[in-house]
Amino acid sequence: MHGSSYGRYKALMGTWHFDGFTLEVHKVQPDPYAPASRCQVRVPAATAGFPEQLWSTPVRARGLAGVLLRAVHRQLRDSRLRVDAGHQQVLDRSACQILDGEVVLRLGIDLPGKGRTIDGKQAEQALCTDLPEAVAAALRWSSADQQRVREFVHSVEDTDALRRQLPELGLVAFVADGAVLPRRSGVDDRPLPDGLPFSSPDSLRVHVDLPHRGRISGMGVPEGISLIVGGGFHGKSTLLRALENGIYDHIPGDGRELVVCRDDTVKVRAEDGRRVHRVDVSPFVSHLPTGTDTSDFSTDNASGSTSQAASLVESVEAGARVLLLDEDTAATNLMIRDARMQSLVAKESEPLTPFLDLIRPLHRQQGVSTVLVMGGSGDYMDVADRVVMMDSYRTYEITDRAREVAANPTGRHAEAEHFPSVRARVPDPRSISTDRPKVRSRGTDALTLGEATVELRAVEQLVDPSQVTGIGLALVTCVRSGLLDGTRTIAEILDAFGGEVDKRGIAAVDERYVGDFAVPRRFELAAALNRLRTLRVSAFRR
């Protein structure tokens, strides 16, 4: 093909047999400037030879796929081929799947050209030399770094086992002694060199047995209301960010391998300008001067307080049972209303009920725990079950001292004692176009879904653009497959989609898409649906 017209590359479409694997070319780019071509490698189980104990469960298979992706990525570093290996988190990715011992690897390649003609020599180097060498070195047990593979899979299995134990231990989170929480920078998620290892306060230290590491110790965060306090720059937000990432497994050496929180944990923040559609925010917002019904509240341009109120309610609606909040990214007027402001502005003139007065009813009546970073309002000491102080990145429990301080009355009175059950919304399937909509991620900041753009910058637990692509694909699939049918509530749709993922794996997200995506969590899927500006809610159910 060397020197032929670039369009002749389309002759590569189909299946090609190599020594020990097959290469399937699914999509060929029309010109050198178009998105990369897509192909897939299959290594039969007998050839790959990875021991069954490394892939016999979904958790092990995810770990094995994660370590193999990173090995292939290292092998192809200087090649035109590329794989979606990810970074610090181990996600369920379309880029590599282990199916009964068979290794299925998806790759992209920028097919080389000189102007509008084929550069056959570079293509041959990539497809006939670089690829077979990478497959032989990384995707066969006989040539793999067997110790690294075992350690990686065992680490992921330990993390998953630790996370699964949290509910029976009455905990919402766990931070292991020796964990390294600080990151290198806001754009570099690797551990900070010489970062201070975490050490639990004795009063909160618990011991847990894991399948491979055995007995470990660390700080257990019990259910209820936990307050993280301390001076600025002493590590409060660093601890909270580690917890919000505790929904993911991490690669060995990340420092947060044994920092976990429950699967149903959601980070919430204020988000000026977001769209809110038919959300019952009445627990937080009532008797607006405009007379708007806040039990059925909609706006195309939410304020900080109404956006945060909506996000809190939407998270509970989606099934969240642990909420994480940081005062730095929260709406102050929704978080607190102190005694002096209560004296100055009567409740009859204030539509907002602060989260301070709803955090306890939310736990008592709806079973939702909260972990909150607070450095500016001591009123939260009145409602906290425990208070943890960060001082120079060291952790202390100061609950008794906080209660002594809180014993001095401020004259403030609670403005609410009840948090009602959340009204379940039924979305209209016509909210999402299924007429071959283009799905693209813009980093983790936004999703393009057909003609619509979904802003996701405030959905802070998204860590990878492939998750955003997975969200777009999943939303379309939910409509096409009838899961989002105009009769199911959002929670029922999420339950049904999760069941399909458990049964069918990545095929439940999309059976035909040949690009890279990661299976999204239910809460980020719900967050994108709620921020879709074409969303229409047709009914409510309790």
Backbone torsions as a table, in degrees:
resi	resn	phi	psi	omega
1	MET	NA	-12.8	-174.0
2	HIS	-54.8	124.0	179.5
3	GLY	89.1	-8.1	178.4
4	SER	-75.2	169.1	176.2
5	SER	-60.2	142.9	-174.0
6	TYR	-58.1	-32.6	-178.2
7	GLY	-62.2	-18.1	-179.5
8	ARG	-67.8	-16.0	176.0
9	TYR	-55.3	-24.6	-178.3
10	LYS	-60.8	-17.9	177.4
11	ALA	-67.2	-12.7	178.4
12	LEU	-75.8	-14.6	-178.3
13	MET	-56.9	135.4	178.8
14	GLY	127.5	-162.9	-175.3
15	THR	-111.6	132.6	-179.1
16	TRP	-123.1	135.2	-175.0
17	HIS	-100.7	121.3	177.1
18	PHE	-110.6	178.5	178.4
19	ASP	-73.2	101.1	176.4
20	GLY	91.7	-0.3	176.6
21	PHE	-159.0	163.6	173.5
22	THR	-114.8	147.7	176.6
23	LEU	-115.5	121.5	178.0
24	GLU	-109.1	119.0	178.0
25	VAL	-95.2	112.3	-173.2
26	HIS	-96.4	-31.2	-174.2
27	LYS	-148.8	131.7	179.6
28	VAL	-118.1	129.3	-178.6
29	GLN	-66.9	144.6	-177.7
30	PRO	-77.0	-22.0	179.5
31	ASP	-154.0	168.0	-174.8
32	PRO	-64.2	-16.1	-174.3
33	TYR	-101.4	-1.7	179.9
34	ALA	-80.5	166.2	175.2
35	PRO	-54.8	152.8	-171.7
36	ALA	-58.1	151.4	172.2
37	SER	-69.9	157.2	-175.9
38	ARG	-124.0	137.4	179.2
39	CYS	-144.0	169.1	-176.1
40	GLN	-141.0	136.7	178.1
41	VAL	-109.1	136.4	173.9
42	ARG	-122.6	122.8	176.3
43	VAL	-111.8	113.0	-177.8
44	PRO	-57.2	152.8	-177.3
45	ALA	-57.0	-41.2	-177.8
46	ALA	-64.9	-34.2	179.4
47	THR	-79.2	-43.5	179.5
48	ALA	-62.2	-47.4	171.8
49	GLY	73.7	17.1	-179.5
50	PHE	-73.2	133.7	-177.4
51	PRO	-57.9	143.1	-175.8
52	GLU	-59.6	-32.2	-178.2
53	GLN	-67.5	-8.3	177.6
54	LEU	-94.6	-7.4	-179.6
55	TRP	-142.0	11.5	-170.7
56	SER	-75.3	-11.6	175.0
57	THR	-126.2	159.7	178.1
58	PRO	-57.2	-36.4	-179.9
59	VAL	-66.7	-46.2	178.8
60	ARG	-63.7	-41.8	179.9
61	ALA	-62.3	-39.1	177.2
62	ARG	-64.3	-41.6	177.9
63	GLY	-64.0	-44.1	179.7
64	LEU	-63.8	-43.4	177.4
65	ALA	-60.6	-39.1	-179.4
66	GLY	-63.7	-43.1	-178.8
67	VAL	-73.3	-34.1	177.9
68	LEU	-68.4	-39.7	176.8
69	LEU	-57.5	-43.6	-178.2
70	ARG	-70.1	-32.7	176.4
71	ALA	-68.0	-42.9	177.6
72	VAL	-64.3	-41.6	179.3
73	HIS	-57.7	-42.2	178.1
74	ARG	-65.0	-38.8	-179.0
75	GLN	-67.5	-33.1	-174.6
76	LEU	-100.1	15.5	-173.4
77	ARG	-55.5	-37.4	-177.4
78	ASP	-103.7	17.5	-177.3
79	SER	-103.7	167.7	173.7
80	ARG	-77.2	-12.7	178.1
81	LEU	-83.3	147.3	177.2
82	ARG	-146.5	150.3	178.5
83	VAL	-125.7	154.4	-179.7
84	ASP	-87.3	82.0	-173.3
85	ALA	-85.4	-21.1	-178.7
86	GLY	81.4	-168.4	-175.6
87	HIS	-126.4	-110.6	-172.7
88	GLN	-85.1	-21.9	-177.1
89	GLN	-95.1	149.0	177.0
90	VAL	-104.4	103.0	-176.2
91	LEU	-106.1	160.7	174.0
92	ASP	-82.0	101.2	-171.4
93	ARG	-109.8	147.4	172.6
94	SER	-67.8	-20.9	-175.2
95	ALA	-62.2	-27.8	176.5
96	CYS	-151.2	129.2	177.6
97	GLN	-133.0	144.2	175.8
98	ILE	-109.5	113.3	-175.5
99	LEU	-116.6	99.2	-177.4
100	ASP	52.1	41.3	177.3
101	GLY	91.4	-18.7	175.1
102	GLU	-74.7	138.4	178.4
103	VAL	-100.3	122.8	178.0
104	VAL	-115.9	118.0	-174.2
105	LEU	-120.8	128.9	176.0
106	ARG	-104.2	139.0	-177.3
107	LEU	-135.5	159.3	169.4
108	GLY	-115.2	150.7	176.2
109	ILE	-145.5	130.6	170.5
110	ASP	-84.4	98.9	-177.5
111	LEU	-63.3	126.2	-169.9
112	PRO	-75.2	145.1	177.3
113	GLY	-146.8	159.3	172.2
114	LYS	-114.9	98.8	-170.9
115	GLY	67.7	-122.7	-179.1
116	ARG	-102.9	16.9	179.3
117	THR	-115.9	160.3	-175.5
118	ILE	-79.7	133.8	169.7
119	ASP	-96.3	85.6	-173.9
120	GLY	-64.8	-31.8	-177.8
121	LYS	-66.5	-44.1	178.0
122	GLN	-68.6	-36.3	177.7
123	ALA	-64.3	-41.5	178.3
124	GLU	-63.0	-40.0	179.0
125	GLN	-60.7	-43.8	-177.2
126	ALA	-70.5	-49.0	-171.2
127	LEU	-85.8	-29.7	-173.5
128	CYS	-108.4	-7.5	176.8
129	THR	-124.5	-59.1	-176.4
130	ASP	-61.2	-46.4	-176.7
131	LEU	-65.4	-52.0	178.7
132	PRO	-59.1	-37.2	178.8
133	GLU	-65.3	-41.1	179.8
134	ALA	-66.7	-41.6	178.6
135	VAL	-63.0	-44.8	-179.0
136	ALA	-64.7	-36.8	-175.6
137	ALA	-81.2	-34.1	-169.4
138	ALA	-109.9	-24.3	-170.7
139	LEU	-110.9	21.5	174.6
140	ARG	-130.0	131.5	-178.0
141	TRP	-58.3	-36.5	-176.1
142	SER	-65.0	-26.7	-178.0
143	SER	-111.7	-5.3	-178.4
144	ALA	-74.4	161.7	171.2
145	ASP	-76.3	89.7	-168.5
146	GLN	-63.2	-37.5	178.9
147	GLN	-65.5	-42.8	179.5
148	ARG	-63.9	-41.5	-179.3
149	VAL	-61.8	-47.6	179.7
150	ARG	-61.1	-46.0	-178.5
151	GLU	-61.5	-39.3	-179.4
152	PHE	-64.7	-50.8	-178.6
153	VAL	-63.0	-42.5	179.5
154	HIS	-64.9	-36.7	178.8
155	SER	-64.1	-44.8	178.9
156	VAL	-63.5	-40.3	-179.4
157	GLU	-66.9	-37.9	176.7
158	ASP	-63.9	-43.7	180.0
159	THR	-61.3	-45.2	179.6
160	ASP	-63.2	-41.7	179.4
161	ALA	-63.7	-39.5	178.2
162	LEU	-63.5	-44.7	-178.9
163	ARG	-63.5	-38.9	-179.0
164	ARG	-67.7	-24.5	-179.2
165	GLN	-80.6	-14.8	-173.5
166	LEU	-57.5	-48.8	-177.8
167	PRO	-59.9	-42.1	-178.2
168	GLU	-70.5	-21.1	175.7
169	LEU	-87.7	-3.3	-177.7
170	GLY	72.0	27.0	-177.4
171	LEU	-113.3	153.1	171.9
172	VAL	-103.5	-18.3	-178.4
173	ALA	-159.1	163.5	179.0
174	PHE	-147.0	135.4	177.1
175	VAL	-125.8	114.3	-173.6
176	ALA	-71.4	144.3	169.6
177	ASP	-59.7	134.6	-179.5
178	GLY	91.7	-7.5	178.0
179	ALA	-64.7	147.5	176.5
180	VAL	-108.6	111.1	-174.7
181	LEU	-92.8	-39.0	-176.8
182	PRO	-64.7	142.5	176.8
183	ARG	-102.9	164.4	-176.6
184	ARG	-65.0	-38.5	178.4
185	SER	-166.3	178.2	178.1
186	GLY	-67.1	-18.4	179.7
187	VAL	-115.0	5.2	178.9
188	ASP	-129.4	106.2	-171.7
189	ASP	-86.1	6.7	177.5
190	ARG	-74.8	158.3	-177.2
191	PRO	-65.0	146.1	176.8
192	LEU	-69.8	123.3	176.6
193	PRO	-58.0	136.7	-179.1
194	ASP	63.3	21.9	175.0
195	GLY	-64.3	142.7	-176.5
196	LEU	-67.4	122.3	177.6
197	PRO	-63.6	143.7	-179.1
198	PHE	-72.7	143.1	174.7
199	SER	-136.4	125.5	-176.4
200	SER	-73.7	144.9	166.1
201	PRO	-60.6	143.6	-178.4
202	ASP	-57.7	-36.1	-175.6
203	SER	-69.0	-20.4	-179.4
204	LEU	-110.6	1.7	-176.4
205	ARG	-73.6	131.3	175.2
206	VAL	-127.4	160.5	178.8
207	HIS	-117.3	137.5	-176.5
208	VAL	-133.9	141.5	177.6
209	ASP	-99.1	130.8	-179.1
210	LEU	-117.2	157.0	-174.9
211	PRO	-60.2	-36.0	-173.4
212	HIS	-114.8	-40.9	180.0
213	ARG	-79.0	-16.6	-175.5
214	GLY	78.3	-142.4	-175.6
215	ARG	-82.2	130.7	176.0
216	ILE	-127.2	163.9	177.2
217	SER	-128.5	158.1	178.1
218	GLY	175.8	-176.4	-179.2
219	MET	-84.6	120.5	172.6
220	GLY	-94.6	129.6	177.3
221	VAL	-98.4	108.1	-175.8
222	PRO	-70.2	163.2	172.6
223	GLU	-61.6	155.6	-178.2
224	GLY	117.7	-144.4	-176.5
225	ILE	-117.6	116.9	-179.0
226	SER	-116.4	129.7	-178.2
227	LEU	-109.7	129.6	175.0
228	ILE	-108.6	118.7	-175.7
229	VAL	-124.2	175.7	178.4
230	GLY	141.9	170.4	179.0
231	GLY	-71.6	165.7	177.5
232	GLY	-62.0	141.6	176.6
233	PHE	68.2	21.2	179.4
234	HIS	-102.9	0.7	172.0
235	GLY	114.1	7.7	-178.6
236	LYS	-61.7	-53.9	-177.1
237	SER	-69.0	-30.3	177.2
238	THR	-62.4	-42.3	177.5
239	LEU	-64.8	-43.2	-179.1
240	LEU	-65.5	-39.5	178.5
241	ARG	-64.0	-36.3	176.3
242	ALA	-63.9	-39.5	179.1
243	LEU	-67.2	-41.6	-178.6
244	GLU	-66.7	-24.9	174.7
245	ASN	-86.1	-4.4	-179.2
246	GLY	-70.9	-3.4	173.0
247	ILE	-75.9	-12.0	-177.3
248	TYR	-110.4	152.5	166.8
249	ASP	-82.1	149.6	-177.8
250	HIS	-122.6	155.6	-178.7
251	ILE	-69.9	150.4	175.5
252	PRO	-56.6	135.8	-178.1
253	GLY	94.0	-5.8	179.6
254	ASP	-69.8	-28.3	-176.8
255	GLY	96.7	-19.2	-177.9
256	ARG	-115.0	21.5	-178.4
257	GLU	-57.5	-33.4	-177.4
258	LEU	-114.7	32.9	169.0
259	VAL	-109.4	109.7	-173.4
260	VAL	-133.5	153.9	168.0
261	CYS	-133.6	168.9	-176.8
262	ARG	-65.3	153.4	-179.1
263	ASP	-60.1	-27.5	-176.0
264	ASP	-95.3	37.6	179.2
265	THR	-99.6	134.5	-178.9
266	VAL	-134.0	132.3	173.9
267	LYS	-88.6	132.2	-176.6
268	VAL	-123.5	143.0	178.4
269	ARG	-148.3	170.5	172.6
270	ALA	-77.0	153.6	-174.7
271	GLU	-152.1	80.8	-179.7
272	ASP	-54.2	133.8	172.0
273	GLY	91.8	-5.7	-178.4
274	ARG	-73.4	157.6	175.9
275	ARG	-85.0	140.6	175.0
276	VAL	-127.3	130.8	-177.2
277	HIS	-129.0	111.1	171.8
278	ARG	55.0	54.4	177.6
279	VAL	-108.3	138.1	177.3
280	ASP	-83.6	94.8	179.4
281	VAL	-98.9	13.4	-174.3
282	SER	-61.1	-26.5	174.5
283	PRO	-60.5	-29.0	-177.2
284	PHE	-103.4	-29.9	-173.1
285	VAL	-132.7	126.6	179.8
286	SER	-143.1	169.3	177.2
287	HIS	33.5	60.2	175.9
288	LEU	-65.6	147.2	179.9
289	PRO	-57.7	-27.5	-179.6
290	THR	-78.1	-10.0	-177.3
291	GLY	81.0	8.7	-179.5
292	THR	-61.7	138.2	178.6
293	ASP	-78.5	107.1	-176.4
294	THR	-80.6	-5.1	172.9
295	SER	-80.7	-8.2	176.4
296	ASP	-143.7	71.2	-165.5
297	PHE	-100.3	133.2	176.7
298	SER	-137.0	145.7	173.0
299	THR	-161.2	148.4	175.1
300	ASP	-92.0	-4.6	-175.7
301	ASN	-149.2	75.1	-175.3
302	ALA	-69.5	146.9	172.8
303	SER	-77.4	176.9	177.0
304	GLY	-60.4	-43.9	-177.1
305	SER	-70.2	-46.0	-178.5
306	THR	-70.1	-32.7	177.5
307	SER	-66.8	-41.7	179.5
308	GLN	-68.4	-40.3	176.8
309	ALA	-59.1	-44.9	179.6
310	ALA	-64.0	-42.6	-178.8
311	SER	-64.9	-36.4	177.0
312	LEU	-63.7	-46.9	-178.9
313	VAL	-66.4	-43.0	179.7
314	GLU	-62.3	-37.4	179.4
315	SER	-64.5	-44.3	177.7
316	VAL	-64.6	-40.3	177.9
317	GLU	-59.3	-37.0	-178.5
318	ALA	-78.7	-8.0	176.7
319	GLY	111.5	8.8	179.1
320	ALA	-64.8	135.7	175.5
321	ARG	-122.8	2.7	172.8
322	VAL	-139.2	127.6	178.0
323	LEU	-114.4	139.1	175.1
324	LEU	-116.3	130.9	178.3
325	LEU	-137.7	146.7	176.2
326	ASP	-126.3	126.8	-177.8
327	GLU	-56.9	-27.2	-178.4
328	ASP	-64.1	-26.7	-177.5
329	THR	-117.3	15.4	-179.5
330	ALA	-103.7	160.4	175.8
331	ALA	-82.3	115.4	-174.2
332	THR	-56.4	-42.9	-175.2
333	ASN	-72.8	-13.4	173.0
334	LEU	-92.4	-16.9	-176.5
335	MET	-88.4	-40.5	-171.4
336	ILE	-141.8	153.5	168.4
337	ARG	-150.8	102.5	-170.6
338	ASP	-81.1	177.8	-173.0
339	ALA	-61.8	-39.0	-178.4
340	ARG	-66.2	-41.1	178.7
341	MET	-68.8	-34.3	175.1
342	GLN	-62.6	-36.6	179.1
343	SER	-71.5	-35.2	-175.8
344	LEU	-79.3	-43.1	-177.0
345	VAL	-116.0	112.0	-178.2
346	ALA	-64.4	151.7	-179.1
347	LYS	-59.0	-31.6	-179.9
348	GLU	-62.6	-21.7	-179.4
349	SER	-104.3	2.9	-178.1
350	GLU	-118.8	108.9	-178.7
351	PRO	-70.9	-23.5	-172.9
352	LEU	-86.3	134.0	169.6
353	THR	-104.7	120.0	-172.5
354	PRO	-68.5	149.7	177.0
355	PHE	-57.1	-29.3	177.0
356	LEU	-51.0	-38.8	-176.8
357	ASP	-90.3	-8.3	-178.7
358	LEU	-108.8	-12.6	-175.2
359	ILE	-65.4	-37.2	179.0
360	ARG	-74.3	-48.6	174.7
361	PRO	-59.4	-33.3	179.2
362	LEU	-61.7	-37.5	177.4
363	HIS	-78.4	-45.3	-174.6
364	ARG	-67.4	-39.1	-172.8
365	GLN	-101.0	-26.4	-177.8
366	GLN	-116.2	-2.3	177.1
367	GLY	70.3	26.2	-177.8
368	VAL	-103.2	119.3	177.0
369	SER	-88.2	158.9	-179.5
370	THR	-136.9	136.2	169.5
371	VAL	-115.4	122.6	-168.8
372	LEU	-130.2	128.6	171.2
373	VAL	-89.4	124.0	-177.4
374	MET	-144.3	124.3	177.4
375	GLY	-122.5	-6.8	-172.6
376	GLY	-115.3	-11.4	-178.1
377	SER	-131.6	114.8	177.8
378	GLY	-76.9	-8.4	-178.8
379	ASP	-63.0	-25.2	-180.0
380	TYR	-68.5	-16.3	175.8
381	MET	-65.0	-23.5	179.4
382	ASP	-66.8	-27.0	-173.1
383	VAL	-113.0	-5.4	-175.2
384	ALA	-77.5	139.5	172.2
385	ASP	-79.0	-30.7	178.3
386	ARG	-153.1	153.4	-179.3
387	VAL	-129.1	126.2	179.1
388	VAL	-113.7	132.0	178.7
389	MET	-107.2	135.1	171.0
390	MET	-102.4	124.9	-179.3
391	ASP	-135.5	108.4	-177.1
392	SER	53.8	44.2	178.8
393	TYR	65.4	12.9	171.8
394	ARG	-102.8	148.0	-170.2
395	THR	-111.3	132.0	179.4
396	TYR	-134.7	142.4	170.8
397	GLU	-92.9	126.8	-176.0
398	ILE	-128.0	32.5	-176.3
399	THR	-57.8	-46.3	-177.9
400	ASP	-61.2	-43.8	178.7
401	ARG	-63.5	-39.8	178.9
402	ALA	-63.5	-37.6	179.6
403	ARG	-69.2	-33.3	175.3
404	GLU	-63.1	-43.8	179.0
405	VAL	-64.7	-42.7	-177.0
406	ALA	-69.3	-16.5	179.5
407	ALA	-68.3	-19.1	177.3
408	ASN	-80.4	111.0	-174.0
409	PRO	-65.2	142.9	177.8
410	THR	-104.5	-10.6	-176.2
411	GLY	89.4	-1.2	179.2
412	ARG	-76.8	145.9	177.2
413	HIS	-124.7	147.3	-179.5
414	ALA	-68.8	144.4	-177.6
415	GLU	-108.0	1.9	178.0
416	ALA	-158.2	149.8	177.0
417	GLU	-131.1	3.7	-173.1
418	HIS	-140.3	139.4	171.3
419	PHE	-123.1	109.0	-173.8
420	PRO	-71.5	162.9	174.2
421	SER	-60.9	142.3	-177.6
422	VAL	-75.2	136.3	176.7
423	ARG	-73.8	126.0	-179.8
424	ALA	-82.0	132.3	-177.7
425	ARG	-101.2	146.4	177.9
426	VAL	-110.4	109.1	-178.9
427	PRO	-78.5	148.3	177.8
428	ASP	-83.8	127.9	-179.4
429	PRO	-62.1	-21.0	178.2
430	ARG	-71.6	-4.4	176.3
431	SER	-65.7	-25.1	-173.9
432	ILE	-121.2	122.9	177.3
433	SER	-73.2	134.0	177.3
434	THR	-113.4	12.5	-178.6
435	ASP	-84.8	71.3	180.0
436	ARG	49.3	52.5	-179.2
437	PRO	-71.1	140.7	175.2
438	LYS	-73.6	135.1	178.8
439	VAL	-117.5	119.5	179.9
440	ARG	-141.4	145.9	174.3
441	SER	-102.0	146.6	171.2
442	ARG	-113.7	79.3	-171.0
443	GLY	61.8	-139.1	172.7
444	THR	-102.7	9.1	-174.6
445	ASP	-86.6	-30.6	-173.1
446	ALA	-157.0	154.7	175.5
447	LEU	-119.5	128.9	170.9
448	THR	-97.8	121.3	-178.1
449	LEU	-128.0	97.5	-173.5
450	GLY	64.3	-123.6	179.6
451	GLU	-89.5	-5.5	-175.0
452	ALA	-97.2	148.4	173.0
453	THR	-118.6	126.5	-179.6
454	VAL	-106.3	115.9	-179.9
455	GLU	-78.8	124.2	-175.5
456	LEU	-123.4	11.5	-175.5
457	ARG	-57.8	-32.0	-177.4
458	ALA	-88.6	-0.5	176.1
459	VAL	-89.3	85.8	-162.1
460	GLU	-77.3	-9.7	178.5
461	GLN	-89.6	0.9	168.7
462	LEU	-74.5	130.2	-175.4
463	VAL	-124.2	-5.1	-172.1
464	ASP	-149.8	135.3	178.4
465	PRO	-57.4	-28.7	179.9
466	SER	-65.0	-28.9	174.7
467	GLN	-65.0	-39.2	-179.3
468	VAL	-64.3	-43.7	175.5
469	THR	-60.0	-42.9	178.4
470	GLY	-60.7	-36.7	177.9
471	ILE	-62.8	-48.2	179.7
472	GLY	-59.2	-45.9	179.2
473	LEU	-63.3	-41.8	-177.9
474	ALA	-65.5	-39.3	179.1
475	LEU	-61.4	-44.8	179.2
476	VAL	-65.0	-42.4	-179.6
477	THR	-63.6	-38.2	179.8
478	CYS	-60.0	-35.3	177.5
479	VAL	-76.8	-48.3	-177.3
480	ARG	-60.6	-36.9	-176.1
481	SER	-85.6	-6.3	179.4
482	GLY	87.2	5.9	175.8
483	LEU	-68.4	-40.3	173.9
484	LEU	-98.3	92.5	-169.1
485	ASP	-118.4	4.0	-179.3
486	GLY	90.4	-0.5	176.1
487	THR	-119.5	-27.3	-179.5
488	ARG	-81.2	146.2	171.9
489	THR	-77.6	168.7	179.5
490	ILE	-59.6	-43.4	179.6
491	ALA	-63.2	-39.0	179.1
492	GLU	-67.3	-37.0	176.4
493	ILE	-63.1	-45.4	-179.5
494	LEU	-64.1	-40.7	177.4
495	ASP	-61.7	-45.4	-178.2
496	ALA	-66.0	-41.4	178.7
497	PHE	-64.5	-42.8	177.5
498	GLY	-60.2	-38.3	177.0
499	GLY	-64.2	-38.6	177.5
500	GLU	-65.7	-39.8	177.8
501	VAL	-63.2	-41.3	178.7
502	ASP	-61.1	-35.3	-177.4
503	LYS	-84.3	-40.3	-167.6
504	ARG	-116.8	-3.9	179.6
505	GLY	66.1	-142.1	-174.2
506	ILE	-64.8	-21.5	178.3
507	ALA	-62.3	-25.1	177.9
508	ALA	-68.4	-25.0	178.0
509	VAL	-78.5	-49.5	176.7
510	ASP	-167.6	129.4	-177.3
511	GLU	-85.7	-22.0	-170.9
512	ARG	-109.5	-17.3	-175.3
513	TYR	-67.8	128.0	-175.9
514	VAL	-101.4	-1.3	179.2
515	GLY	-85.5	-168.1	-176.7
516	ASP	-94.9	134.8	172.1
517	PHE	-154.6	163.1	174.5
518	ALA	-120.3	148.1	179.8
519	VAL	-67.6	122.5	-176.8
520	PRO	-81.3	153.1	170.9
521	ARG	-74.0	155.7	-178.4
522	ARG	-61.1	-33.1	-173.4
523	PHE	-75.6	-36.5	175.7
524	GLU	-72.8	-32.6	175.0
525	LEU	-62.6	-44.6	177.6
526	ALA	-65.3	-39.3	-179.6
527	ALA	-61.6	-40.7	178.9
528	ALA	-67.6	-42.9	178.0
529	LEU	-59.2	-43.3	-178.7
530	ASN	-67.7	-24.8	-178.9
531	ARG	-96.0	-2.0	177.8
532	LEU	-69.1	120.7	-174.2
533	ARG	-72.8	-9.7	175.2
534	THR	-98.2	4.1	-179.3
535	LEU	-61.7	134.1	172.8
536	ARG	-128.0	130.5	177.2
537	VAL	-103.2	125.0	-173.6
538	SER	-97.1	-20.0	-176.6
539	ALA	-160.7	166.3	175.1
540	PHE	-120.2	151.0	170.0
541	ARG	-141.6	146.5	174.0
542	ARG	-84.6	NA	NA
